Each structure stands twice: as structure tokens, then as C-alpha cells.
Amino acid sequence: MRRLEGKVALVTGASRGIGCAIARALLDEGAHTFLVSRRREAVRKLAAAWNAAGGRAEALSADVTREREVNRLIARVKKRSGRLDILINNAGVFTYKPFEKTTLEDWRSNIDTNLTGTFLCTRAALPLLKRKRGGHILNIISVAGREAYENCSAYCASKFGALGLSRVLAEELRPFGIRVTAILPGPVRTKMIQKLGLRVPKGRILEPEDVARTVVEALTQPQRASLEEIVLRPARGSL
Ligand SMILES: NC(=O)c1ccc[n+]([C@@H]2O[C@H](COP(=O)([O-])OP(=O)(O)OC[C@H]3O[C@@H](n4cnc5c(N)ncnc54)[C@H](OP(=O)(O)O)[C@@H]3O)[C@@H](O)[C@H]2O)c1
């Protein structure tokens, strides 16, 4: 049985990596899924391939750091589906540099995408999520949202902020029957990590599908239960 049949979902940063795996998992569970990234062609191709295999995917482009684009995105979702049950704030960037080499541009791109992007998408989507009880917001954060790592000042600052925001939202949205889940993965095999060129010992890194499975797990809890924070690490320890 497909467990998300009848639900409408939106995934930011769905063009590759973790967001792409999450979108695929939601479609496999029967959700009507909006795939969002800045590169429309990338999400359009994915949606076309998955729809050919029987999915219900739609591609939309938006830069999550831009208020107007985010508001337009949610207006399109409203027009096309009239509802939204699941918002996955996943779009993210990662700067890996010593603090003294971190430029203002690096700093702003991490804060704007990882923190302000989550703020803008959530704020714009809330009126739709509130329409029916049972809405769910999932924020893909990182273990760097609660632990300090060298060379990750801008990233950690943005992810600590995103975890704080997620915790406040969980409290504020409880009366509306909206659940908020923060997922904190350790290293995952995606372009974000691959571009660092690290040698990854076997078994010391997660796959995007591991995060996607965790998202589905959180979404399919009975309505009375809320998985609020999930730390997901490679079982054999990180790279
Ligand atoms: N990989 C890891 O080890 C790891 C671990 C823990 C947490 N995370 C978190 O997981 C999330 C996904 O990371 P990933 O590893 O899958 O990274 P990735 O492979 O680099 O993918 C990032 C995604 O975000 C999108 N994106 C970036 N900036 C955007 C913007 N301004 N507006 C809209 N979309 C934007 C990109 O699409 P376009 O370029 O097409 O816009 C892409 O789809 C991030 O929040 C990351 O911090 C990753």
C-alpha cells in the first residue's frame, strides 16, 4: 500500500542529491510531488522521467533566497493543487573554509540559503499547510546544526539557526496540528561532499536514500506521534 496517497508535497533542492532521493521516495509512496530548484530544466527532466513511470511529479523553479520567487512558487502550488500537506526544506549550500578565509559572500550564501530559505518557504507555505490538519514540515539540517566542526563556520551558523527555527516552529504550530521534524544527517554521498575530494572509507558515509527513508518514516507516524529530531549517522562512524 502506498502510504502518502492523496498528499501533496513540495521538496526544495530536488534537482540532485538528498532532495532528489526524497522526492523519489515521496512519489513512490503516492504523493503528488512538486520538485523545486533554481535550474528548472534539471527538475523538469526528473519529473518527466518519473511521470513516465507512473508518478505524479511537477517541476517548478525558484531560488529559495528570494522572497518574491518563493511567494510565486507557493502561489503556483496553490493554483495547481489547492493544497499542500508536506513541505521539505532541503535546499542548501556548504562552504568548507577556515574562518579567516570565509568571505562575506560565503557567509551570506550559507545564511541566505540554509536559514533564510527555510524561513521564507515555511512562511509562504503556512496558509496552505494550515488549511487541513495533519500538515508536516521537514527541515533537512545536519549534525553541524548542533555540533561544531572546523572549517564550517558559515555552515554551522546557518544550521544551528535552522535547528533553532525548527524547534520554535514545532512549538508554535502544534495547535494547528502541524508537525515539524528536523533531520540531522551526518555525511551523505552527494555533490556537496564529493566536491571536497575527500577519500571516504567504505561504510563511513550515508546514501541519499537513507535520508529519504527517514523522511518517509517521520511522515508515516500516526498523527498522535511526532518525530521531532532525528540524528542519522553512518553506523560505523563518520568519514
Ligand atoms: N551531503 C551531506 O553530507 C549533507 C549532510 C547533512 C545535511 N545535508 C543537507 O542536505 C541538504 C541537501 O544537500 P545535498 O548534499 O543533497 O547537496 P547538493 O547535492 O549540493 O544539492 C543541493 C540542492 O539544493 C539546491 N539549491 C541550492 N541553492 C538553492 C537555492 N538558492 N534555491 C533553490 N535551490 C537551491 C540545488 O539545486 P540547484 O543548483 O538546481 O538550484 C540542489 O538541488 C542541504 O540542506 C545540506 O545542508 C547534506
The ligand as a Gaussian input file, in Angstrom:
#p B3LYP/6-31G(d) Opt

LIG

0 1
 N       25.659000      15.878000       1.789000
 C       25.785000      15.886000       3.089000
 O       26.766000      15.322000       3.629000
 C       24.780000      16.538000       3.983000
 C       24.793000      16.202000       5.342000
 C       23.858000      16.792000       6.187000
 C       22.946000      17.680000       5.699000
 N       22.954000      17.999000       4.366000
 C       21.949000      18.959000       3.910000
 O       21.106000      18.330000       2.967000
 C       20.607000      19.291000       2.050000
 C       20.850000      18.789000       0.619000
 O       22.235000      18.667000       0.430000
 P       22.905000      17.755000      -0.714000
 O       24.054000      17.072000      -0.085000
 O       21.874000      16.973000      -1.417000
 O       23.506000      18.921000      -1.633000
 P       23.655000      19.070000      -3.214000
 O       23.848000      17.763000      -3.866000
 O       24.683000      20.140000      -3.399000
 O       22.209000      19.627000      -3.635000
 C       21.783000      20.882000      -3.206000
 C       20.409000      21.161000      -3.784000
 O       19.973000      22.453000      -3.316000
 C       19.564000      23.235000      -4.440000
 N       19.799000      24.645000      -4.132000
 C       20.928000      25.231000      -3.692000
 N       20.745000      26.554000      -3.514000
 C       19.441000      26.804000      -3.837000
 C       18.641000      27.965000      -3.858000
 N       19.131000      29.177000      -3.511000
 N       17.351000      27.864000      -4.235000
 C       16.829000      26.659000      -4.598000
 N       17.541000      25.514000      -4.602000
 C       18.835000      25.597000      -4.226000
 C       20.384000      22.700000      -5.619000
 O       19.685000      22.883000      -6.831000
 P       20.023000      23.951000      -7.997000
 O       21.503000      24.131000      -8.025000
 O       19.436000      23.305000      -9.202000
 O       19.263000      25.166000      -7.575000
 C       20.409000      21.206000      -5.296000
 O       19.220000      20.600000      -5.762000
 C       21.302000      20.605000       2.379000
 O       20.468000      21.402000       3.181000
 C       22.512000      20.148000       3.165000
 O       22.993000      21.147000       4.035000
 C       23.829000      17.441000       3.496000

